[in-house]
Amino acid sequence: MNNQEKNQLIIQEILKWKENRLLPAEQCDFLLALYTKGGEIEIPGQNDIEEQNASLSVWKKLHFVFILFILVSVISLDYYFHSLWYITSSILSVTLIINYLFYSKIRTDVSKRYRYLFIFIQFLYILQLTVFIVEVAGLGNYINFAIILNGAVWIIFGYLKRLPVFSYVGAILIIAVITYVVFFKYIG
């Protein structure tokens, strides 16, 4: 085996390490630059990987726009047009399932920021679905309790996963509901 073949073999191994995240991307890039002599040696299949990442990025952006659009439109449908509960609940449930299936397919290729944003939006879907279920069950007096319970779940999730943002949002949600109940229902 000559030096060129050894370099190609090492380059292929480094690419596998980078793809499977066995080493941080910065270290893999450094090793690739070292073994390709600053890009003088062509890396086979590099363009395919770049095209795949670009298309995945487009799909992630479309997915994010889709889930925000559905969330905003369902909230608007319910509060401004008083749509039927089963239509709204079914739209939320189907969207929740589609989001989870899409996310489970691309889970390994997403950044932490996208992952946490996705979880945050899924929690908003669950919150909205909880409010619908409580309304439909005729337990309108317990909506505030359901929202506080949902906020407590956010706080617990943030504590367990060591993500203080979720704990803060859950606390803000609970404080907002308590403030609403105290000032607008009992004082106002």
URSUL-V674099 format. One record per backbone hydrogen bond with DSSP energy under -1.0 kcal/mol. CO is the residue of the C=O (numbers start at 1). NH is the residue of the N-H. E is the energy in kcal/mol with one decimal. If there is no record, write none. Layout:
co=CO nh=NH e=E
co=CO nh=NH e=E
This chain:
co=2 nh=6 e=-2.1
co=3 nh=7 e=-2.6
co=4 nh=8 e=-2.3
co=5 nh=9 e=-2.2
co=6 nh=10 e=-2.5
co=7 nh=11 e=-2.9
co=8 nh=12 e=-2.4
co=9 nh=13 e=-2.0
co=10 nh=14 e=-2.5
co=11 nh=15 e=-2.4
co=12 nh=16 e=-2.0
co=13 nh=17 e=-2.4
co=14 nh=18 e=-2.5
co=15 nh=19 e=-2.5
co=16 nh=20 e=-2.6
co=17 nh=22 e=-2.7
co=24 nh=28 e=-2.1
co=25 nh=29 e=-2.7
co=26 nh=30 e=-2.2
co=27 nh=31 e=-2.6
co=28 nh=32 e=-2.7
co=29 nh=33 e=-2.6
co=30 nh=34 e=-2.2
co=31 nh=35 e=-2.7
co=32 nh=36 e=-2.2
co=33 nh=38 e=-3.1
co=36 nh=40 e=-1.1
co=36 nh=41 e=-1.9
co=43 nh=46 e=-1.4
co=45 nh=49 e=-1.6
co=46 nh=50 e=-2.1
co=47 nh=51 e=-2.4
co=48 nh=52 e=-2.2
co=49 nh=53 e=-2.4
co=50 nh=54 e=-2.1
co=51 nh=55 e=-2.3
co=52 nh=56 e=-2.2
co=53 nh=57 e=-2.1
co=54 nh=58 e=-1.8
co=55 nh=59 e=-2.1
co=56 nh=60 e=-2.4
co=57 nh=61 e=-2.2
co=58 nh=62 e=-2.4
co=59 nh=63 e=-2.6
co=60 nh=64 e=-2.4
co=61 nh=65 e=-2.4
co=62 nh=66 e=-2.6
co=63 nh=67 e=-2.6
co=64 nh=68 e=-2.0
co=65 nh=69 e=-2.5
co=66 nh=70 e=-2.5
co=67 nh=71 e=-2.0
co=68 nh=72 e=-2.6
co=69 nh=73 e=-2.7
co=70 nh=74 e=-2.5
co=71 nh=75 e=-2.1
co=72 nh=76 e=-2.4
co=73 nh=77 e=-2.8
co=74 nh=78 e=-2.3
co=75 nh=79 e=-2.4
co=76 nh=80 e=-2.4
co=77 nh=81 e=-1.1
co=77 nh=83 e=-1.1
co=84 nh=88 e=-2.0
co=85 nh=89 e=-2.8
co=86 nh=90 e=-1.8
co=87 nh=91 e=-2.3
co=88 nh=92 e=-2.4
co=89 nh=93 e=-2.6
co=90 nh=94 e=-2.7
co=91 nh=95 e=-2.3
co=92 nh=96 e=-2.4
co=93 nh=97 e=-2.3
co=94 nh=98 e=-2.8
co=95 nh=99 e=-2.7
co=96 nh=100 e=-2.0
co=97 nh=101 e=-2.5
co=98 nh=102 e=-2.7
co=99 nh=103 e=-2.8
co=100 nh=104 e=-2.6
co=101 nh=105 e=-1.3
co=102 nh=106 e=-1.5
co=106 nh=109 e=-1.6
co=111 nh=115 e=-2.2
co=112 nh=116 e=-2.7
co=113 nh=117 e=-2.3
co=114 nh=118 e=-2.6
co=115 nh=119 e=-2.2
co=116 nh=120 e=-2.5
co=117 nh=121 e=-2.3
co=118 nh=122 e=-2.4
co=119 nh=123 e=-2.2
co=120 nh=124 e=-1.7
co=121 nh=125 e=-2.2
co=122 nh=126 e=-2.4
co=123 nh=127 e=-2.5
co=124 nh=128 e=-2.6
co=125 nh=129 e=-2.7
co=126 nh=130 e=-2.4
co=127 nh=131 e=-2.1
co=128 nh=132 e=-2.0
co=129 nh=133 e=-2.4
co=130 nh=134 e=-2.4
co=131 nh=135 e=-2.2
co=132 nh=136 e=-2.8
co=133 nh=137 e=-2.2
co=134 nh=139 e=-2.1
co=135 nh=138 e=-1.3
co=139 nh=142 e=-2.3
co=140 nh=143 e=-1.1
co=142 nh=146 e=-2.3
co=143 nh=147 e=-2.4
co=144 nh=148 e=-2.4
co=145 nh=149 e=-2.6
co=146 nh=150 e=-2.2
co=147 nh=151 e=-2.4
co=148 nh=152 e=-2.1
co=149 nh=153 e=-1.9
co=150 nh=154 e=-1.9
co=151 nh=155 e=-2.2
co=152 nh=156 e=-2.6
co=153 nh=157 e=-2.7
co=154 nh=158 e=-2.6
co=155 nh=159 e=-2.1
co=156 nh=160 e=-2.8
co=157 nh=161 e=-2.5
co=158 nh=163 e=-2.8
co=163 nh=167 e=-1.1
co=164 nh=168 e=-2.7
co=165 nh=169 e=-2.5
co=166 nh=170 e=-2.4
co=167 nh=171 e=-2.3
co=168 nh=172 e=-2.6
co=169 nh=173 e=-2.5
co=170 nh=174 e=-2.3
co=171 nh=175 e=-2.7
co=172 nh=176 e=-2.6
co=173 nh=177 e=-2.1
co=174 nh=178 e=-2.5
co=175 nh=179 e=-2.7
co=176 nh=180 e=-2.4
co=177 nh=181 e=-2.7
co=178 nh=182 e=-2.7
co=179 nh=183 e=-2.7
co=180 nh=184 e=-2.2
co=181 nh=185 e=-1.0
co=181 nh=186 e=-1.2
co=182 nh=187 e=-1.4
co=183 nh=188 e=-1.3
